[in-house]
Amino acid sequence: MRYAPVLSCVVVPAFIALAPAPPALAQEAAYPPISARQFTDGSIEVRVTGPQNIDEEIPINSQASIGDGEVTWLQYGASGSESPNSLITYTQTGEVGVSVGKGKFIVTAGVTPGEKPQCEGKTEVAPTVITGNYTCRGVASYDAGTGTMGKVDIVVTFRATS
């Protein structure tokens, strides 16, 4: 009598290492897509409180406010001028930048997908208008005029039309 060989089978559990899911912020768009356009009208209300204080409504700089379909720059006032000015930027990677300046003082904050945001707020995009508001608390700042560091709070509310 012949016996068939017995095959033994050992089951070894396999563990599949999965990378953790990125934070929800990285999975969602920070703002709706912005089409290519030139911005011709609008303004921003800027409030900075802390060692530096700014409370101004600033008209849009239509020559410097443009979107190419990937990156958008909304410039209010003249960057680097002695008068209050602000720049709101949107990048192809979903970042939102908020910069406010007056003379030698400038402070920049923003929202970067996948990182803890420095600002809270939102942007709404329509075919001919962009509106938004952001609040950025405890942002490190440097005043080149006085040579001092500090922390400021920024609140901006803006509108730009094309």
DATA-V263309 format. One record per residue. BURIAL is I if it has 9 or more other ideal C-beta (glycine too) atoms within 8 Angstrom, else O. Layout:
# DATA-V263309
burial->BURIAL
burial->BURIAL
This chain:
# DATA-V263309
burial->O
burial->O
burial->O
burial->O
burial->O
burial->O
burial->O
burial->O
burial->O
burial->O
burial->O
burial->O
burial->O
burial->O
burial->O
burial->O
burial->O
burial->O
burial->O
burial->O
burial->O
burial->O
burial->O
burial->O
burial->I
burial->O
burial->O
burial->O
burial->O
burial->I
burial->I
burial->O
burial->O
burial->I
burial->O
burial->O
burial->O
burial->O
burial->I
burial->O
burial->O
burial->I
burial->I
burial->I
burial->I
burial->I
burial->I
burial->I
burial->O
burial->I
burial->O
burial->I
burial->O
burial->I
burial->O
burial->O
burial->O
burial->I
burial->O
burial->I
burial->I
burial->I
burial->O
burial->O
burial->I
burial->I
burial->I
burial->O
burial->O
burial->O
burial->I
burial->I
burial->I
burial->I
burial->I
burial->I
burial->I
burial->O
burial->I
burial->O
burial->O
burial->O
burial->O
burial->I
burial->I
burial->I
burial->I
burial->I
burial->I
burial->I
burial->I
burial->O
burial->O
burial->I
burial->I
burial->I
burial->I
burial->I
burial->I
burial->I
burial->I
burial->I
burial->O
burial->O
burial->I
burial->I
burial->I
burial->O
burial->I
burial->I
burial->I
burial->O
burial->I
burial->O
burial->O
burial->O
burial->I
burial->O
burial->I
burial->O
burial->O
burial->O
burial->I
burial->O
burial->O
burial->O
burial->O
burial->O
burial->I
burial->I
burial->I
burial->I
burial->I
burial->I
burial->I
burial->I
burial->O
burial->O
burial->I
burial->O
burial->I
burial->I
burial->I
burial->O
burial->O
burial->O
burial->O
burial->O
burial->O
burial->I
burial->I
burial->I
burial->I
burial->I
burial->I
burial->I
burial->O
burial->I
burial->I
burial->I
burial->I
burial->O
